[in-house]
Amino acid sequence: MAQENTNWSQSAAAVCIREGKVLLARHTYGSGTGKLIIPGGYVNFGESPEDAVKREYMEETNIEIVPRSIIGIRFHVKCWYIAFHADYVSGEAK
């Protein structure tokens, strides 16, 4: 990810359920190191939240998803976070 293109005030994540299981990622840095999280991350400038979460899923899990409905939004004065329900498309989790 090119950090100069990262919009640090916008982030997106998604919950993807496949075969009755929620796909999770293991956090690899900061205070969340080792904890399980739903995959997601920051939105790049010029990128939609849907495209950002598709990119982040592929980067973090090797799974292709399609974001569907919004299941949660958190707004703050200077930032926002959006969570989607997503359909599994392809790939094997890494």
N, CA, C and O atoms as CSV, one atom per row, in Angstrom:
chain,resi,resn,atom,element,x,y,z
A,1,MET,N,N,0.841,-1.179,0.000
A,1,MET,CA,C,0.000,0.000,0.000
A,1,MET,C,C,0.882,1.237,0.000
A,1,MET,O,O,1.803,1.346,0.809
A,2,ALA,N,N,0.608,2.157,-0.893
A,2,ALA,CA,C,1.331,3.422,-0.939
A,2,ALA,C,C,0.777,4.344,0.139
A,2,ALA,O,O,-0.360,4.803,0.039
A,3,GLN,N,N,1.569,4.615,1.164
A,3,GLN,CA,C,1.070,5.380,2.296
A,3,GLN,C,C,0.685,6.807,1.937
A,3,GLN,O,O,-0.173,7.395,2.595
A,4,GLU,N,N,1.306,7.380,0.901
A,4,GLU,CA,C,0.943,8.735,0.515
A,4,GLU,C,C,-0.459,8.783,-0.096
A,4,GLU,O,O,-1.043,9.861,-0.209
A,5,ASN,N,N,-1.003,7.636,-0.488
A,5,ASN,CA,C,-2.342,7.553,-1.064
A,5,ASN,C,C,-3.385,7.115,-0.034
A,5,ASN,O,O,-4.569,7.020,-0.358
A,6,THR,N,N,-2.964,6.853,1.184
A,6,THR,CA,C,-3.862,6.345,2.218
A,6,THR,C,C,-4.643,7.474,2.871
A,6,THR,O,O,-4.067,8.472,3.304
A,7,ASN,N,N,-5.940,7.311,2.939
A,7,ASN,CA,C,-6.793,8.247,3.662
A,7,ASN,C,C,-6.956,7.696,5.075
A,7,ASN,O,O,-7.773,6.805,5.305
A,8,TRP,N,N,-6.194,8.214,6.004
A,8,TRP,CA,C,-6.137,7.692,7.369
A,8,TRP,C,C,-7.415,7.932,8.162
A,8,TRP,O,O,-7.524,7.461,9.294
A,9,SER,N,N,-8.387,8.652,7.600
A,9,SER,CA,C,-9.621,8.924,8.337
A,9,SER,C,C,-10.809,8.114,7.824
A,9,SER,O,O,-11.930,8.296,8.298
A,10,GLN,N,N,-10.574,7.213,6.852
A,10,GLN,CA,C,-11.648,6.380,6.327
A,10,GLN,C,C,-11.194,4.919,6.321
A,10,GLN,O,O,-10.107,4.608,5.834
A,11,SER,N,N,-12.019,4.031,6.857
A,11,SER,CA,C,-11.657,2.611,6.850
A,11,SER,C,C,-12.898,1.751,6.643
A,11,SER,O,O,-14.023,2.158,6.932
A,12,ALA,N,N,-12.649,0.542,6.130
A,12,ALA,CA,C,-13.743,-0.371,5.817
A,12,ALA,C,C,-13.332,-1.796,6.171
A,12,ALA,O,O,-12.157,-2.155,6.094
A,13,ALA,N,N,-14.316,-2.597,6.560
A,13,ALA,CA,C,-14.101,-4.001,6.892
A,13,ALA,C,C,-15.320,-4.779,6.414
A,13,ALA,O,O,-16.331,-4.194,6.025
A,14,ALA,N,N,-15.213,-6.110,6.447
A,14,ALA,CA,C,-16.351,-6.924,6.035
A,14,ALA,C,C,-16.380,-8.240,6.797
A,14,ALA,O,O,-15.344,-8.787,7.175
A,15,VAL,N,N,-17.588,-8.729,7.011
A,15,VAL,CA,C,-17.804,-10.042,7.597
A,15,VAL,C,C,-18.197,-10.972,6.454
A,15,VAL,O,O,-19.190,-10.743,5.764
A,16,CYS,N,N,-17.408,-12.016,6.267
A,16,CYS,CA,C,-17.661,-13.005,5.225
A,16,CYS,C,C,-17.856,-14.364,5.894
A,16,CYS,O,O,-16.974,-14.851,6.602
A,17,ILE,N,N,-19.014,-14.965,5.664
A,17,ILE,CA,C,-19.313,-16.267,6.245
A,17,ILE,C,C,-19.327,-17.298,5.118
A,17,ILE,O,O,-20.038,-17.149,4.124
A,18,ARG,N,N,-18.519,-18.351,5.301
A,18,ARG,CA,C,-18.439,-19.427,4.307
A,18,ARG,C,C,-18.547,-20.759,5.036
A,18,ARG,O,O,-17.814,-21.016,5.990
A,19,GLU,N,N,-19.451,-21.587,4.588
A,19,GLU,CA,C,-19.658,-22.903,5.182
A,19,GLU,C,C,-19.891,-22.806,6.689
A,19,GLU,O,O,-19.391,-23.624,7.461
A,20,GLY,N,N,-20.655,-21.797,7.093
A,20,GLY,CA,C,-21.006,-21.616,8.494
A,20,GLY,C,C,-19.905,-21.057,9.373
A,20,GLY,O,O,-20.045,-21.037,10.596
A,21,LYS,N,N,-18.798,-20.596,8.768
A,21,LYS,CA,C,-17.672,-20.058,9.538
A,21,LYS,C,C,-17.378,-18.628,9.111
A,21,LYS,O,O,-17.448,-18.291,7.929
A,22,VAL,N,N,-17.046,-17.786,10.098
A,22,VAL,CA,C,-16.663,-16.410,9.826
A,22,VAL,C,C,-15.168,-16.374,9.528
A,22,VAL,O,O,-14.360,-16.900,10.294
A,23,LEU,N,N,-14.808,-15.748,8.409
A,23,LEU,CA,C,-13.400,-15.621,8.057
A,23,LEU,C,C,-12.780,-14.495,8.890
A,23,LEU,O,O,-13.252,-13.358,8.863
A,24,LEU,N,N,-11.721,-14.828,9.626
A,24,LEU,CA,C,-11.015,-13.862,10.459
A,24,LEU,C,C,-9.545,-13.812,10.065
A,24,LEU,O,O,-9.020,-14.744,9.456
A,25,ALA,N,N,-8.897,-12.722,10.418
A,25,ALA,CA,C,-7.457,-12.573,10.198
A,25,ALA,C,C,-6.801,-12.358,11.557
A,25,ALA,O,O,-7.439,-11.888,12.499
A,26,ARG,N,N,-5.526,-12.707,11.647
A,26,ARG,CA,C,-4.782,-12.481,12.882
A,26,ARG,C,C,-4.001,-11.175,12.729
A,26,ARG,O,O,-3.200,-11.015,11.808
A,27,HIS,N,N,-4.253,-10.245,13.655
A,27,HIS,CA,C,-3.577,-8.945,13.626
A,27,HIS,C,C,-2.085,-9.150,13.834
A,27,HIS,O,O,-1.678,-9.956,14.671
A,28,THR,N,N,-1.264,-8.421,13.073
A,28,THR,CA,C,0.187,-8.655,13.105
A,28,THR,C,C,1.007,-7.488,13.650
A,28,THR,O,O,2.236,-7.555,13.636
A,29,TYR,N,N,0.363,-6.419,14.130
A,29,TYR,CA,C,1.147,-5.279,14.616
A,29,TYR,C,C,0.375,-4.512,15.691
A,29,TYR,O,O,-0.833,-4.688,15.849
A,30,GLY,N,N,1.077,-3.679,16.408
A,30,GLY,CA,C,0.467,-2.801,17.400
A,30,GLY,C,C,-0.140,-3.534,18.577
A,30,GLY,O,O,0.213,-4.675,18.871
A,31,SER,N,N,-1.064,-2.853,19.247
A,31,SER,CA,C,-1.667,-3.418,20.456
A,31,SER,C,C,-2.563,-4.617,20.163
A,31,SER,O,O,-2.910,-5.369,21.074
A,32,GLY,N,N,-2.943,-4.801,18.888
A,32,GLY,CA,C,-3.791,-5.928,18.528
A,32,GLY,C,C,-3.032,-7.162,18.086
A,32,GLY,O,O,-3.648,-8.145,17.675
A,33,THR,N,N,-1.703,-7.136,18.160
A,33,THR,CA,C,-0.898,-8.262,17.687
A,33,THR,C,C,-1.385,-9.590,18.264
A,33,THR,O,O,-1.525,-9.750,19.476
A,34,GLY,N,N,-1.640,-10.542,17.351
A,34,GLY,CA,C,-2.062,-11.871,17.753
A,34,GLY,C,C,-3.562,-12.049,17.918
A,34,GLY,O,O,-4.040,-13.180,18.006
A,35,LYS,N,N,-4.315,-10.956,17.963
A,35,LYS,CA,C,-5.762,-11.053,18.146
A,35,LYS,C,C,-6.455,-11.283,16.804
A,35,LYS,O,O,-5.966,-10.852,15.760
A,36,LEU,N,N,-7.594,-11.964,16.845
A,36,LEU,CA,C,-8.375,-12.204,15.645
A,36,LEU,C,C,-9.286,-11.013,15.373
A,36,LEU,O,O,-9.909,-10.463,16.282
A,37,ILE,N,N,-9.350,-10.627,14.096
A,37,ILE,CA,C,-10.155,-9.475,13.678
A,37,ILE,C,C,-10.851,-9.805,12.359
A,37,ILE,O,O,-10.450,-10.729,11.651
A,38,ILE,N,N,-11.895,-9.042,12.035
A,38,ILE,CA,C,-12.440,-9.166,10.691
A,38,ILE,C,C,-11.512,-8.375,9.768
A,38,ILE,O,O,-11.070,-7.287,10.135
A,39,PRO,N,N,-11.209,-8.900,8.581
A,39,PRO,CA,C,-10.297,-8.215,7.672
A,39,PRO,C,C,-10.846,-6.865,7.214
A,39,PRO,O,O,-12.054,-6.680,7.065
A,40,GLY,N,N,-9.940,-5.949,7.001
A,40,GLY,CA,C,-10.302,-4.620,6.532
A,40,GLY,C,C,-9.115,-3.690,6.664
A,40,GLY,O,O,-8.019,-4.113,7.033
A,41,GLY,N,N,-9.336,-2.426,6.363
A,41,GLY,CA,C,-8.256,-1.454,6.475
A,41,GLY,C,C,-8.668,-0.102,5.935
A,41,GLY,O,O,-9.848,0.175,5.723
A,42,TYR,N,N,-7.667,0.733,5.718
A,42,TYR,CA,C,-7.909,2.099,5.281
A,42,TYR,C,C,-8.278,2.169,3.806
A,42,TYR,O,O,-7.865,1.341,2.995
A,43,VAL,N,N,-9.066,3.182,3.491
A,43,VAL,CA,C,-9.481,3.466,2.121
A,43,VAL,C,C,-8.435,4.385,1.501
A,43,VAL,O,O,-8.001,5.349,2.133
A,44,ASN,N,N,-8.030,4.094,0.276
A,44,ASN,CA,C,-7.124,4.982,-0.440
A,44,ASN,C,C,-7.912,6.141,-1.043
A,44,ASN,O,O,-9.105,6.008,-1.319
A,45,PHE,N,N,-7.246,7.276,-1.246
A,45,PHE,CA,C,-7.894,8.403,-1.904
A,45,PHE,C,C,-8.365,7.969,-3.283
A,45,PHE,O,O,-7.624,7.318,-4.020
A,46,GLY,N,N,-9.600,8.329,-3.635
A,46,GLY,CA,C,-10.159,7.968,-4.921
A,46,GLY,C,C,-10.724,6.560,-4.989
A,46,GLY,O,O,-11.176,6.137,-6.053
A,47,GLU,N,N,-10.712,5.825,-3.889
A,47,GLU,CA,C,-11.186,4.444,-3.837
A,47,GLU,C,C,-12.505,4.396,-3.073
A,47,GLU,O,O,-12.661,5.096,-2.073
A,48,SER,N,N,-13.436,3.599,-3.517
A,48,SER,CA,C,-14.693,3.440,-2.783
A,48,SER,C,C,-14.466,2.514,-1.584
A,48,SER,O,O,-13.526,1.719,-1.594
A,49,PRO,N,N,-15.306,2.605,-0.559
A,49,PRO,CA,C,-15.179,1.676,0.560
A,49,PRO,C,C,-15.303,0.218,0.111
A,49,PRO,O,O,-14.614,-0.653,0.641
A,50,GLU,N,N,-16.176,-0.048,-0.860
A,50,GLU,CA,C,-16.342,-1.411,-1.370
A,50,GLU,C,C,-15.052,-1.916,-2.011
A,50,GLU,O,O,-14.630,-3.045,-1.756
A,51,ASP,N,N,-14.427,-1.085,-2.839
A,51,ASP,CA,C,-13.172,-1.491,-3.475
A,51,ASP,C,C,-12.058,-1.648,-2.447
A,51,ASP,O,O,-11.218,-2.541,-2.567
A,52,ALA,N,N,-12.049,-0.780,-1.435
A,52,ALA,CA,C,-11.024,-0.867,-0.395
A,52,ALA,C,C,-11.120,-2.183,0.366
A,52,ALA,O,O,-10.105,-2.834,0.612
A,53,VAL,N,N,-12.329,-2.575,0.737
A,53,VAL,CA,C,-12.462,-3.811,1.521
A,53,VAL,C,C,-12.175,-5.036,0.657
A,53,VAL,O,O,-11.660,-6.032,1.166
A,54,LYS,N,N,-12.493,-4.988,-0.627
A,54,LYS,CA,C,-12.131,-6.096,-1.521
A,54,LYS,C,C,-10.606,-6.225,-1.610
A,54,LYS,O,O,-10.069,-7.331,-1.558
A,55,ARG,N,N,-9.911,-5.083,-1.745
A,55,ARG,CA,C,-8.447,-5.076,-1.812
A,55,ARG,C,C,-7.840,-5.585,-0.512
A,55,ARG,O,O,-6.937,-6.422,-0.529
A,56,GLU,N,N,-8.332,-5.085,0.604
A,56,GLU,CA,C,-7.799,-5.482,1.910
A,56,GLU,C,C,-8.007,-6.973,2.165
A,56,GLU,O,O,-7.111,-7.641,2.680
A,57,TYR,N,N,-9.175,-7.500,1.811
A,57,TYR,CA,C,-9.423,-8.935,1.980
A,57,TYR,C,C,-8.407,-9.755,1.203
A,57,TYR,O,O,-7.851,-10.724,1.721
A,58,MET,N,N,-8.166,-9.360,-0.049
A,58,MET,CA,C,-7.216,-10.101,-0.876
A,58,MET,C,C,-5.809,-10.012,-0.277
A,58,MET,O,O,-5.105,-11.019,-0.204
A,59,GLU,N,N,-5.398,-8.817,0.150
A,59,GLU,CA,C,-4.065,-8.635,0.731
A,59,GLU,C,C,-3.892,-9.447,2.011
A,59,GLU,O,O,-2.837,-10.044,2.229
A,60,GLU,N,N,-4.911,-9.473,2.851
A,60,GLU,CA,C,-4.790,-10.065,4.178
A,60,GLU,C,C,-5.110,-11.557,4.226
A,60,GLU,O,O,-4.594,-12.266,5.090
A,61,THR,N,N,-5.952,-12.046,3.311
A,61,THR,CA,C,-6.417,-13.429,3.431
A,61,THR,C,C,-6.299,-14.264,2.163
A,61,THR,O,O,-6.408,-15.489,2.218
A,62,ASN,N,N,-6.077,-13.617,1.018
A,62,ASN,CA,C,-6.048,-14.294,-0.284
A,62,ASN,C,C,-7.447,-14.732,-0.728
A,62,ASN,O,O,-7.580,-15.616,-1.574
A,63,ILE,N,N,-8.481,-14.121,-0.165
A,63,ILE,CA,C,-9.868,-14.436,-0.494
A,63,ILE,C,C,-10.481,-13.278,-1.277
A,63,ILE,O,O,-10.327,-12.112,-0.914
A,64,GLU,N,N,-11.178,-13.624,-2.362
A,64,GLU,CA,C,-11.914,-12.620,-3.131
A,64,GLU,C,C,-13.343,-12.580,-2.603
A,64,GLU,O,O,-13.992,-13.616,-2.455
A,65,ILE,N,N,-13.822,-11.371,-2.321
A,65,ILE,CA,C,-15.182,-11.183,-1.795
A,65,ILE,C,C,-15.932,-10.163,-2.640
A,65,ILE,O,O,-15.344,-9.447,-3.450
A,66,VAL,N,N,-17.244,-10.114,-2.431
A,66,VAL,CA,C,-18.093,-9.053,-2.969
A,66,VAL,C,C,-18.846,-8.455,-1.791
A,66,VAL,O,O,-19.680,-9.131,-1.188
A,67,PRO,N,N,-18.564,-7.183,-1.448
A,67,PRO,CA,C,-19.307,-6.537,-0.367
A,67,PRO,C,C,-20.770,-6.370,-0.774
A,67,PRO,O,O,-21.060,-5.977,-1.904
A,68,ARG,N,N,-21.684,-6.664,0.137
A,68,ARG,CA,C,-23.116,-6.555,-0.152
A,68,ARG,C,C,-23.750,-5.449,0.678
A,68,ARG,O,O,-23.683,-4.278,0.302
A,69,SER,N,N,-24.348,-5.797,1.772
A,69,SER,CA,C,-25.067,-4.814,2.574
A,69,SER,C,C,-24.186,-4.246,3.683
A,69,SER,O,O,-23.244,-4.891,4.145
A,70,ILE,N,N,-24.508,-3.045,4.091
A,70,ILE,CA,C,-23.820,-2.401,5.211
A,70,ILE,C,C,-24.411,-2.949,6.506
A,70,ILE,O,O,-25.628,-2.961,6.690
A,71,ILE,N,N,-23.535,-3.402,7.398
A,71,ILE,CA,C,-24.014,-3.936,8.677
A,71,ILE,C,C,-23.636,-3.049,9.860
A,71,ILE,O,O,-24.114,-3.263,10.974
A,72,GLY,N,N,-22.783,-2.059,9.623
A,72,GLY,CA,C,-22.419,-1.153,10.702
A,72,GLY,C,C,-21.634,0.035,10.200
A,72,GLY,O,O,-20.854,-0.073,9.253
A,73,ILE,N,N,-21.846,1.164,10.840
A,73,ILE,CA,C,-21.106,2.390,10.523
A,73,ILE,C,C,-20.767,3.075,11.831
A,73,ILE,O,O,-21.603,3.172,12.729
A,74,ARG,N,N,-19.521,3.555,11.933
A,74,ARG,CA,C,-19.114,4.368,13.082
A,74,ARG,C,C,-18.609,5.697,12.542
A,74,ARG,O,O,-17.689,5.734,11.725
A,75,PHE,N,N,-19.213,6.786,13.001
A,75,PHE,CA,C,-18.789,8.118,12.596
A,75,PHE,C,C,-18.181,8.840,13.780
A,75,PHE,O,O,-18.639,8.695,14.914
A,76,HIS,N,N,-17.171,9.599,13.515
A,76,HIS,CA,C,-16.555,10.487,14.487
A,76,HIS,C,C,-16.418,11.821,13.777
A,76,HIS,O,O,-16.616,11.886,12.563
A,77,VAL,N,N,-16.094,12.859,14.475
A,77,VAL,CA,C,-15.994,14.178,13.860
A,77,VAL,C,C,-15.043,14.189,12.673
A,77,VAL,O,O,-15.321,14.846,11.670
A,78,LYS,N,N,-13.924,13.474,12.766
A,78,LYS,CA,C,-12.909,13.531,11.715
A,78,LYS,C,C,-12.702,12.222,10.962
A,78,LYS,O,O,-11.852,12.162,10.074
A,79,CYS,N,N,-13.454,11.175,11.291
A,79,CYS,CA,C,-13.203,9.900,10.613
A,79,CYS,C,C,-14.465,9.041,10.592
A,79,CYS,O,O,-15.440,9.315,11.292
A,80,TRP,N,N,-14.417,7.989,9.762
A,80,TRP,CA,C,-15.506,7.022,9.732
A,80,TRP,C,C,-14.984,5.633,9.433
A,80,TRP,O,O,-13.896,5.455,8.885
A,81,TYR,N,N,-15.802,4.638,9.816
A,81,TYR,CA,C,-15.510,3.222,9.628
A,81,TYR,C,C,-16.811,2.569,9.191
A,81,TYR,O,O,-17.859,2.811,9.790
A,82,ILE,N,N,-16.753,1.744,8.155
A,82,ILE,CA,C,-17.953,1.083,7.656
A,82,ILE,C,C,-17.695,-0.419,7.576
A,82,ILE,O,O,-16.624,-0.854,7.153
A,83,ALA,N,N,-18.685,-1.202,7.987
A,83,ALA,CA,C,-18.563,-2.661,7.931
A,83,ALA,C,C,-19.653,-3.212,7.021
A,83,ALA,O,O,-20.813,-2.807,7.096
A,84,PHE,N,N,-19.254,-4.144,6.160
A,84,PHE,CA,C,-20.159,-4.769,5.205
A,84,PHE,C,C,-20.366,-6.237,5.539
A,84,PHE,O,O,-19.539,-6.856,6.208
A,85,HIS,N,N,-21.473,-6.785,5.068
A,85,HIS,CA,C,-21.621,-8.231,4.934
A,85,HIS,C,C,-21.104,-8.516,3.532
A,85,HIS,O,O,-21.425,-7.777,2.601
A,86,ALA,N,N,-20.312,-9.569,3.358
A,86,ALA,CA,C,-19.713,-9.876,2.049
A,86,ALA,C,C,-19.934,-11.324,1.682
A,86,ALA,O,O,-20.003,-12.199,2.544
A,87,ASP,N,N,-20.044,-11.564,0.383
A,87,ASP,CA,C,-20.144,-12.916,-0.142
A,87,ASP,C,C,-18.758,-13.408,-0.547
A,87,ASP,O,O,-17.967,-12.658,-1.119
A,88,TYR,N,N,-18.473,-14.661,-0.248
A,88,TYR,CA,C,-17.254,-15.320,-0.693
A,88,TYR,C,C,-17.342,-15.528,-2.205
A,88,TYR,O,O,-18.393,-15.916,-2.716
A,89,VAL,N,N,-16.231,-15.270,-2.934
A,89,VAL,CA,C,-16.179,-15.504,-4.372
A,89,VAL,C,C,-15.211,-16.629,-4.693
A,89,VAL,O,O,-15.584,-17.602,-5.348
A,90,SER,N,N,-13.954,-16.503,-4.232
A,90,SER,CA,C,-12.957,-17.532,-4.529
A,90,SER,C,C,-11.733,-17.361,-3.639
A,90,SER,O,O,-11.596,-16.375,-2.915
A,91,GLY,N,N,-10.849,-18.353,-3.715
A,91,GLY,CA,C,-9.584,-18.296,-2.989
A,91,GLY,C,C,-9.566,-19.207,-1.784
A,91,GLY,O,O,-10.602,-19.612,-1.257
A,92,GLU,N,N,-8.352,-19.516,-1.368
A,92,GLU,CA,C,-8.107,-20.308,-0.157
A,92,GLU,C,C,-7.423,-19.414,0.851
A,92,GLU,O,O,-6.424,-18.764,0.544
A,93,ALA,N,N,-7.962,-19.382,2.052
A,93,ALA,CA,C,-7.415,-18.505,3.089
A,93,ALA,C,C,-5.967,-18.850,3.393
A,93,ALA,O,O,-5.586,-20.019,3.451
A,94,LYS,N,N,-5.176,-17.813,3.586
A,94,LYS,CA,C,-3.771,-18.014,3.971
A,94,LYS,C,C,-3.565,-17.435,5.350
A,94,LYS,O,O,-2.456,-17.488,5.882
